[in-house]
């Protein structure tokens, strides 16, 4: 682990098939040395990260420049796909509870990061419906929504991509459609919309990362070694190339691909960096280390 920490303190010259970025500077976020830390999201402007534990218990806000940390919630499941509003002032998170016969239910809550005010977005349900923000307004596509935000989604023709029973779904204006462009006999992971809202990025288990149009047409293979893929911009995808022995992750590097076929390794495998989140306007990728800690990759094109 000491060797990993040593490597991460230096500027890394990248190995590449194509050269999207001239160099990458790796900066460790101060005060994030604890090992049980997992990156759960980054604010739209790149000011702070949301972190949780390996088991998705609780959620904290960590300022990326100073490392200052503030606990948001201790709720079970809070680290599973939290959403941040466009202005970075509100967060939607999950709260998992167990009732009779260990029956699991999940509620959705919104919290203000300015004053800590917490509100219920959706009462506890067995299956969590799509949720997010339209600007600064929270929504969930569910009849149980206390904010009746289904009408908000319909009115704005909001497009949301998500999973249902590990199949790729799209909801536009309140209308749900199963896309699953690679067939329904495979499992889909990590879907997301491109910044311009034109394409869907997703990963097919044991097959790799793909991009398609909003209607499921135009399927394009990106790469096998690009797990947990994220959009950097409308033509660039970033993911992780992690390798394991069936039980333990051995190495992991951050990789970048363009939609027209270029690729570039941004970090060494021995750095063991995982789960990248991109903030293109700051030329930055935030990720967590298997050895513990958060790192910012500052990119120069």
C-alpha positions as CSV (number, residue, x, y, z in Angstrom):
1,X,0.0,0.0,0.0
2,X,2.9,2.4,0.7
3,X,4.2,1.8,-2.8
4,X,0.7,2.6,-4.2
5,X,0.6,5.8,-2.2
6,X,4.0,6.7,-3.5
7,X,3.1,6.2,-7.1
8,X,-0.1,8.3,-6.7
9,X,1.9,11.4,-5.6
10,X,3.5,11.8,-9.0
11,X,2.5,13.0,-12.4
12,X,1.7,10.0,-14.6
13,X,2.6,9.9,-18.2
14,X,-0.1,7.9,-19.9
15,X,0.1,4.8,-22.0
16,X,-2.3,5.2,-25.0
17,X,-3.4,3.8,-28.3
18,X,-4.7,7.3,-29.1
19,X,-3.9,10.4,-27.1
20,X,-7.0,12.2,-25.9
21,X,-5.2,13.9,-23.0
22,X,-1.6,15.1,-22.9
23,X,-1.1,14.4,-19.2
24,X,-2.8,13.5,-16.0
25,X,-1.9,14.9,-12.6
26,X,-3.2,12.8,-9.6
27,X,-4.0,14.7,-6.5
28,X,-5.1,13.0,-3.3
29,X,-8.0,14.6,-1.4
30,X,-6.6,15.4,2.1
31,X,-8.0,13.6,5.1
32,X,-9.5,10.7,3.1
33,X,-7.1,7.9,4.3
34,X,-9.8,5.6,5.7
35,X,-10.1,2.3,3.9
36,X,-13.8,1.9,4.2
37,X,-14.7,4.7,1.8
38,X,-16.5,4.4,-1.5
39,X,-17.3,7.2,-3.9
40,X,-21.0,7.6,-4.5
41,X,-21.2,10.8,-6.6
42,X,-19.8,14.3,-7.3
43,X,-21.5,17.7,-7.4
44,X,-22.1,19.1,-10.9
45,X,-19.5,21.8,-10.4
46,X,-16.9,19.5,-8.9
47,X,-16.8,21.2,-5.5
48,X,-17.5,18.2,-3.4
49,X,-17.9,14.4,-3.5
50,X,-20.4,12.2,-1.9
51,X,-18.9,9.2,-0.1
52,X,-20.3,6.1,1.6
53,X,-19.0,2.8,3.1
54,X,-18.4,-0.4,1.2
55,X,-21.9,-1.5,2.3
56,X,-23.6,1.8,1.3
57,X,-24.3,2.8,4.9
58,X,-24.6,6.6,5.4
59,X,-23.5,9.4,3.2
60,X,-21.0,12.3,3.7
61,X,-20.1,15.4,1.8
62,X,-16.4,15.8,1.3
63,X,-15.0,19.1,-0.1
64,X,-12.4,18.1,-2.8
65,X,-10.1,21.0,-2.2
66,X,-9.9,20.9,1.6
67,X,-11.0,17.4,2.5
68,X,-13.5,18.8,5.0
69,X,-16.2,16.2,5.6
70,X,-19.8,16.7,6.8
71,X,-22.1,13.7,7.6
72,X,-25.4,14.0,5.6
73,X,-27.1,10.9,6.9
74,X,-26.4,7.5,8.6
75,X,-29.3,5.8,6.8
76,X,-28.8,2.2,5.4
77,X,-28.7,2.3,1.6
78,X,-27.9,6.0,1.4
79,X,-24.8,5.3,-0.7
80,X,-26.8,3.7,-3.5
81,X,-27.2,6.1,-6.4
82,X,-27.7,9.4,-4.6
83,X,-28.7,12.3,-6.8
84,X,-27.5,15.9,-6.6
85,X,-29.5,18.9,-7.8
86,X,-28.1,21.1,-10.6
87,X,-27.1,23.8,-8.1
88,X,-25.4,21.3,-5.8
89,X,-27.5,22.4,-2.8
90,X,-29.8,19.3,-2.5
91,X,-29.4,15.6,-2.5
92,X,-31.8,12.7,-2.9
93,X,-30.8,9.5,-1.0
94,X,-32.3,6.2,-0.1
95,X,-33.2,4.9,3.4
96,X,-33.6,1.2,3.7
97,X,-35.6,-0.3,6.5
98,X,-36.6,-3.9,7.5
99,X,-40.0,-4.9,8.7
100,X,-41.7,-8.1,9.6
101,X,-40.1,-11.3,8.2
102,X,-37.1,-9.1,7.3
103,X,-39.1,-7.5,4.5
104,X,-37.0,-4.8,2.9
105,X,-38.4,-1.4,2.0
106,X,-36.8,1.7,0.6
107,X,-37.9,5.3,1.1
108,X,-36.5,8.3,-0.8
109,X,-35.6,11.5,1.0
110,X,-34.3,14.9,0.0
111,X,-32.0,16.9,2.1
112,X,-30.8,20.5,1.9
113,X,-27.0,20.8,2.2
114,X,-27.4,24.4,3.3
115,X,-29.6,23.9,6.4
116,X,-29.9,20.2,6.8
117,X,-33.7,20.2,6.3
118,X,-34.9,16.7,5.3
119,X,-38.1,15.9,3.5
120,X,-39.8,12.7,2.4
121,X,-39.9,12.2,-1.4
122,X,-41.4,8.8,-1.5
123,X,-42.8,6.5,1.3
124,X,-41.1,3.1,1.8
125,X,-41.8,0.8,-1.1
126,X,-40.5,-2.6,-2.2
127,X,-39.3,-1.4,-5.7
128,X,-37.7,2.0,-6.0
129,X,-38.9,3.9,-9.0
130,X,-36.8,6.3,-11.1
131,X,-35.9,9.6,-9.3
132,X,-33.7,12.6,-9.8
133,X,-33.9,16.4,-10.3
134,X,-35.4,18.7,-12.9
135,X,-33.1,21.6,-12.2
136,X,-33.5,22.0,-8.4
137,X,-36.9,20.3,-8.2
138,X,-36.9,16.7,-7.0
139,X,-39.0,14.1,-8.7
140,X,-39.8,10.4,-8.5
141,X,-41.9,8.5,-11.0
142,X,-44.2,6.9,-8.5
143,X,-47.8,7.1,-7.4
144,X,-46.6,7.1,-3.8
145,X,-44.7,10.4,-4.3
146,X,-45.7,12.9,-1.7
147,X,-44.6,15.7,-4.1
148,X,-46.8,14.3,-7.0
149,X,-43.7,14.8,-9.2
150,X,-44.9,12.5,-11.9
151,X,-46.7,15.4,-13.4
152,X,-43.5,17.4,-13.3
153,X,-41.7,14.8,-15.3
154,X,-44.6,14.6,-17.8
155,X,-44.7,18.4,-18.2
156,X,-41.0,18.8,-18.9
157,X,-40.8,15.6,-21.1
158,X,-37.9,14.6,-18.8
159,X,-35.8,11.6,-20.1
160,X,-34.6,9.1,-17.5
161,X,-32.7,5.9,-18.0
162,X,-32.6,3.2,-15.4
163,X,-32.7,-0.5,-14.7
164,X,-35.7,-2.7,-13.9
165,X,-34.9,-6.4,-13.1
166,X,-31.5,-5.7,-14.7
167,X,-33.1,-4.6,-18.0
168,X,-32.5,-1.2,-19.6
169,X,-35.4,1.1,-19.4
170,X,-36.1,4.6,-20.6
171,X,-38.9,6.9,-19.4
172,X,-39.7,10.0,-21.4
173,X,-42.4,12.3,-20.2
174,X,-43.8,9.7,-17.8
175,X,-44.0,6.9,-20.4
176,X,-41.9,3.9,-19.6
177,X,-40.3,1.7,-22.4
178,X,-38.1,-1.4,-22.1
179,X,-35.2,-0.9,-24.5
180,X,-32.7,-3.7,-23.7
181,X,-31.0,-3.2,-27.1
182,X,-28.7,-6.1,-26.7
183,X,-31.6,-8.5,-25.9
184,X,-33.4,-9.5,-22.8
185,X,-31.3,-12.5,-22.0
186,X,-28.4,-10.4,-20.7
187,X,-28.0,-8.1,-17.6
188,X,-27.5,-4.4,-17.9
189,X,-25.6,-2.1,-15.5
190,X,-24.7,1.6,-15.1
191,X,-27.0,3.3,-17.6
192,X,-26.6,7.1,-18.1
193,X,-27.6,9.8,-20.6
194,X,-24.9,11.7,-22.6
195,X,-24.6,15.4,-21.5
196,X,-26.5,16.5,-24.6
197,X,-29.3,13.9,-23.9
198,X,-28.9,12.2,-27.3
199,X,-27.3,8.9,-26.4
200,X,-27.5,6.2,-23.7
201,X,-24.3,4.6,-22.2
202,X,-24.6,1.3,-20.5
203,X,-22.7,-1.9,-19.6
204,X,-23.7,-5.4,-20.5
205,X,-22.5,-8.0,-17.9
206,X,-19.6,-10.1,-19.3
207,X,-19.8,-8.3,-22.7
208,X,-18.7,-4.7,-22.2
209,X,-19.8,-1.0,-22.5
210,X,-22.1,0.2,-25.3
211,X,-23.8,3.3,-26.5
212,X,-27.2,3.5,-28.3
213,X,-29.8,6.1,-29.4
214,X,-32.8,6.9,-27.1
215,X,-34.9,4.5,-29.0
216,X,-32.4,1.6,-28.6
217,X,-31.2,1.8,-32.2
218,X,-27.6,2.4,-33.4
219,X,-25.9,0.1,-30.8
220,X,-22.2,0.8,-30.8
221,X,-19.6,-1.3,-28.8
222,X,-17.1,0.8,-26.8
223,X,-14.9,-1.6,-24.9
224,X,-15.0,-4.7,-22.6
225,X,-12.6,-3.2,-20.1
226,X,-14.7,-0.1,-19.3
227,X,-16.8,-1.0,-16.3
228,X,-18.8,1.6,-14.3
229,X,-18.7,3.8,-17.4
230,X,-19.4,7.5,-17.2
231,X,-19.7,10.3,-19.8
232,X,-16.8,12.7,-19.8
233,X,-18.3,14.7,-22.7
234,X,-20.5,13.8,-25.6
235,X,-17.7,11.9,-27.4
236,X,-15.7,10.5,-24.5
237,X,-16.4,7.8,-22.0
238,X,-14.4,7.0,-18.9
239,X,-14.5,3.7,-16.9
240,X,-12.4,1.3,-14.9
241,X,-10.4,-1.7,-16.0
242,X,-10.5,-3.8,-12.8
243,X,-9.1,-7.3,-12.6
244,X,-9.7,-9.9,-9.8
245,X,-9.0,-13.5,-8.9
246,X,-12.7,-14.3,-8.4
247,X,-12.8,-13.0,-4.9
248,X,-10.5,-9.9,-4.6
249,X,-9.7,-7.0,-6.9
250,X,-6.0,-7.2,-7.8
251,X,-5.5,-4.2,-10.0
252,X,-7.6,-1.4,-11.5
253,X,-6.9,1.5,-13.8
254,X,-9.0,4.4,-15.2
255,X,-9.4,4.3,-18.9
256,X,-10.9,6.6,-21.5
257,X,-12.5,5.8,-24.9
258,X,-14.0,8.0,-27.6
259,X,-17.1,7.0,-29.6
260,X,-14.9,6.8,-32.8
261,X,-12.5,4.2,-31.4
262,X,-9.6,5.9,-29.6
263,X,-8.5,4.7,-26.2
264,X,-6.2,5.8,-23.5
265,X,-5.1,4.5,-20.0
266,X,-5.2,7.4,-17.6
267,X,-3.6,5.6,-14.6
268,X,-1.4,2.7,-13.8
269,X,-3.0,-0.6,-12.9
270,X,-1.2,-0.8,-9.6
271,X,-2.8,2.5,-8.5
272,X,-6.1,0.5,-8.0
273,X,-8.4,3.5,-8.7
274,X,-12.0,2.7,-9.2
275,X,-15.5,4.1,-9.9
276,X,-14.7,7.3,-11.8
277,X,-17.0,10.4,-11.8
278,X,-16.4,13.1,-14.4
279,X,-16.5,16.9,-14.1
280,X,-15.6,18.0,-17.7
281,X,-15.9,21.7,-17.0
282,X,-13.1,21.4,-14.5
283,X,-11.1,18.9,-16.6
284,X,-11.4,16.5,-13.7
285,X,-12.2,12.9,-12.9
286,X,-12.8,11.9,-9.2
287,X,-12.3,8.3,-8.1
288,X,-11.6,6.2,-5.0
289,X,-8.7,3.9,-4.3
290,X,-9.0,0.3,-3.3
291,X,-6.3,1.1,-0.7
292,X,-8.5,3.9,0.7
293,X,-8.8,7.6,-0.1
294,X,-10.2,9.9,-2.9
295,X,-8.2,11.1,-5.8
296,X,-8.7,13.8,-8.4
297,X,-7.3,13.3,-11.9
298,X,-6.6,16.7,-13.4
299,X,-6.6,16.4,-17.2
300,X,-4.8,18.5,-19.8
301,X,-5.8,18.2,-23.4
